């Protein structure tokens, strides 16, 4: 299938060019639903994760990756579609909810769904406060959350550059976090906030990033 072909080609190219260091891959269950929650440093994060995870992934990606024109737009659209991306309109509450519904269906079917709780990539390398979509997925589906720490991807394509560079990359997967019980006594909003903060703390332990303590509201990637 197209996903497998793109993933196989990308894996060979990625290993040859970047020699990514992958740690903790054994934390991803071999079967059953799982949410992957990662920090977001670069455009290429959405390519790196599907290439190193052995299971098929669906993940959220901004709608602009699917609407570009010209050869670059066609390549972006084909690549992200092949890798299993779900387009989401930035700043659209309805679009975000629809994308999360896709994630819930994926989890219900026993699949893997990945997202960036920060919402958009970090402009300065710090780890920003997580939005509660990841908690919604975990609490609604009962699926475990595997935190993902990406290190070095910001050097491949720094903000404002168009041509990717060669730089070392490390991808760390943490132990699964189980939120399937223990939150029923809390109001929904509070439970989602607590779960999200726990996920972000786990990501921070994997990356060592400075915590910004605020949401990332940058109107960029």
C-alpha positions as CSV (number, residue, x, y, z in Angstrom):
1,X,0.0,0.0,0.0
2,X,1.0,3.6,-0.4
3,X,1.6,4.2,3.3
4,X,4.0,1.2,3.5
5,X,5.8,2.2,0.3
6,X,6.3,5.8,1.5
7,X,7.3,4.7,5.0
8,X,9.8,2.1,3.7
9,X,11.4,4.6,1.3
10,X,11.5,7.3,3.9
11,X,13.0,5.0,6.6
12,X,15.9,4.0,4.3
13,X,16.6,7.6,3.3
14,X,16.2,8.8,6.9
15,X,18.6,6.2,8.2
16,X,21.1,6.9,5.5
17,X,21.1,10.7,5.9
18,X,20.2,11.4,9.5
19,X,21.0,8.1,11.4
20,X,18.2,8.8,14.0
21,X,18.7,7.5,17.5
22,X,15.5,5.9,18.7
23,X,15.0,5.0,22.4
24,X,12.2,3.2,24.2
25,X,10.4,1.9,21.1
26,X,9.4,-1.1,23.2
27,X,7.0,1.1,25.1
28,X,4.6,1.2,22.2
29,X,2.2,-1.7,22.5
30,X,2.4,-4.2,19.7
31,X,-1.4,-4.1,19.3
32,X,-4.4,-2.3,20.7
33,X,-5.2,1.5,20.9
34,X,-2.5,3.9,21.9
35,X,-2.1,7.7,21.8
36,X,1.3,9.1,21.0
37,X,1.8,12.6,22.4
38,X,4.9,14.5,21.3
39,X,6.6,17.8,21.6
40,X,6.7,19.8,18.4
41,X,9.9,21.5,17.2
42,X,9.9,21.2,13.4
43,X,7.9,20.7,10.3
44,X,9.7,17.3,9.9
45,X,8.4,16.0,13.3
46,X,5.3,14.7,11.4
47,X,7.6,12.7,9.1
48,X,10.0,11.4,11.7
49,X,7.5,9.8,14.0
50,X,5.7,7.7,11.3
51,X,9.0,6.6,10.0
52,X,10.4,5.2,13.3
53,X,7.2,3.7,14.7
54,X,6.6,0.1,13.4
55,X,2.8,0.5,13.6
56,X,0.6,2.5,11.2
57,X,-0.2,5.9,12.6
58,X,-2.7,8.6,12.0
59,X,-1.9,12.1,13.2
60,X,-3.1,15.7,13.2
61,X,-1.5,18.1,10.7
62,X,-2.4,21.7,9.9
63,X,-4.7,22.1,6.9
64,X,-2.2,24.2,5.0
65,X,-0.1,21.1,4.3
66,X,-3.0,19.9,2.1
67,X,-4.0,23.1,0.3
68,X,-0.8,24.4,-1.2
69,X,-0.5,25.0,-4.9
70,X,2.2,24.1,-7.4
71,X,4.7,21.2,-7.3
72,X,5.5,21.9,-3.6
73,X,1.9,21.9,-2.6
74,X,1.2,18.6,-4.5
75,X,4.2,17.0,-2.9
76,X,3.2,18.1,0.6
77,X,-0.4,16.9,0.1
78,X,0.7,13.6,-1.3
79,X,3.3,13.0,1.4
80,X,1.1,13.8,4.4
81,X,-1.9,11.9,3.0
82,X,0.3,8.9,2.4
83,X,1.7,9.1,6.0
84,X,-1.8,9.1,7.5
85,X,-2.2,12.8,8.4
86,X,-5.6,14.3,9.3
87,X,-6.0,17.9,8.3
88,X,-7.2,20.3,11.0
89,X,-8.0,24.0,10.5
90,X,-5.9,26.2,12.8
91,X,-8.0,28.3,15.1
92,X,-11.2,26.4,14.2
93,X,-12.8,24.8,17.2
94,X,-15.2,22.8,15.0
95,X,-12.3,21.6,12.9
96,X,-10.3,20.5,15.9
97,X,-13.3,18.6,17.3
98,X,-13.8,16.8,14.0
99,X,-10.1,15.9,13.9
100,X,-10.3,14.5,17.5
101,X,-13.4,12.5,16.4
102,X,-11.2,10.9,13.7
103,X,-8.7,10.1,16.5
104,X,-11.4,8.5,18.6
105,X,-12.6,6.3,15.8
106,X,-9.0,5.3,15.1
107,X,-8.5,4.3,18.8
108,X,-11.9,2.5,18.9
109,X,-10.6,0.4,16.0
110,X,-7.5,-0.5,18.0
111,X,-5.1,1.8,16.1
112,X,-2.4,4.4,16.9
113,X,-3.2,8.1,16.9
114,X,-0.5,10.8,17.3
115,X,-0.8,14.5,18.2
116,X,1.1,17.5,19.5
117,X,-0.5,18.8,22.7
118,X,1.2,22.1,22.2
119,X,-0.9,22.7,19.1
120,X,1.9,24.2,17.0
121,X,5.6,24.0,16.9
122,X,7.7,25.8,19.5
123,X,9.2,29.1,18.2
124,X,12.1,29.1,20.7
125,X,12.7,25.5,21.7
126,X,10.8,25.7,25.0
127,X,8.0,23.3,25.8
128,X,4.7,25.1,25.9
129,X,1.6,24.2,27.9
130,X,-0.5,21.4,26.5
131,X,-4.0,21.7,25.2
132,X,-6.5,19.2,26.5
133,X,-7.3,17.3,23.3
134,X,-4.9,14.6,24.3
135,X,-6.7,14.1,27.6
136,X,-10.1,14.0,25.8
137,X,-8.8,11.1,23.6
138,X,-7.3,9.3,26.6
139,X,-10.2,9.7,29.0
140,X,-12.9,9.0,26.3
141,X,-11.2,6.0,24.7
142,X,-9.4,4.5,27.7
143,X,-6.3,4.1,25.6
144,X,-2.8,4.5,27.1
145,X,-0.7,7.6,26.2
146,X,2.9,7.1,25.2
147,X,4.9,10.4,25.6
148,X,7.3,11.1,22.8
149,X,10.4,13.3,23.1
150,X,11.9,14.7,19.9
151,X,15.3,16.2,20.1
152,X,17.3,17.9,17.3
153,X,14.6,18.1,14.7
154,X,14.5,21.9,15.0
155,X,18.0,21.9,13.5
156,X,16.9,20.0,10.4
157,X,14.6,22.8,9.2
158,X,14.8,25.9,11.5
159,X,11.9,28.3,11.3
160,X,12.2,30.5,8.2
161,X,14.3,28.0,6.2
162,X,13.1,26.0,3.2
163,X,15.9,23.5,2.5
164,X,16.3,20.7,5.1
165,X,19.7,20.3,6.7
166,X,21.5,17.3,7.9
167,X,21.5,17.1,11.8
168,X,21.4,14.4,14.4
169,X,18.0,13.4,15.7
170,X,16.9,11.5,18.8
171,X,13.4,10.2,19.3
172,X,12.5,8.9,22.8
173,X,9.4,7.0,23.8
174,X,8.4,7.0,27.4
175,X,6.5,4.4,29.4
176,X,2.7,4.3,28.7
177,X,0.5,6.4,30.9
178,X,-2.8,4.8,32.0
179,X,-5.7,7.2,32.6
180,X,-8.4,4.7,32.3
181,X,-9.4,4.9,36.0
182,X,-9.0,7.3,38.9
183,X,-10.5,10.4,37.4
184,X,-14.2,9.7,37.6
185,X,-14.7,11.8,40.8
186,X,-13.4,14.9,39.1
187,X,-15.3,17.3,36.9
188,X,-14.5,16.9,33.2
189,X,-12.5,20.1,32.8
190,X,-10.3,19.5,35.8
191,X,-9.7,15.8,34.9
192,X,-8.6,16.9,31.4
193,X,-6.3,19.5,32.7
194,X,-4.6,17.1,35.2
195,X,-4.1,14.4,32.5
196,X,-2.7,16.9,30.1
197,X,-0.3,18.4,32.6
198,X,0.9,14.8,33.5
199,X,1.5,14.1,29.8
200,X,3.5,17.3,29.3
201,X,5.6,16.6,32.4
202,X,6.4,13.1,31.0
203,X,7.4,14.7,27.6
204,X,9.6,17.2,29.4
205,X,11.4,14.5,31.2
206,X,12.3,12.9,27.9
207,X,13.5,16.1,26.2
208,X,14.8,18.2,29.1
209,X,13.2,21.3,27.5
210,X,12.6,24.5,29.5
211,X,8.9,24.8,30.2
212,X,7.4,28.0,28.9
213,X,4.4,27.9,31.3
214,X,2.1,29.4,28.8
215,X,0.2,28.4,25.6
216,X,1.9,28.7,22.3
217,X,-0.4,31.1,20.4
218,X,2.0,31.7,17.5
219,X,0.1,32.0,14.2
220,X,2.6,29.9,12.3
221,X,3.5,26.3,11.9
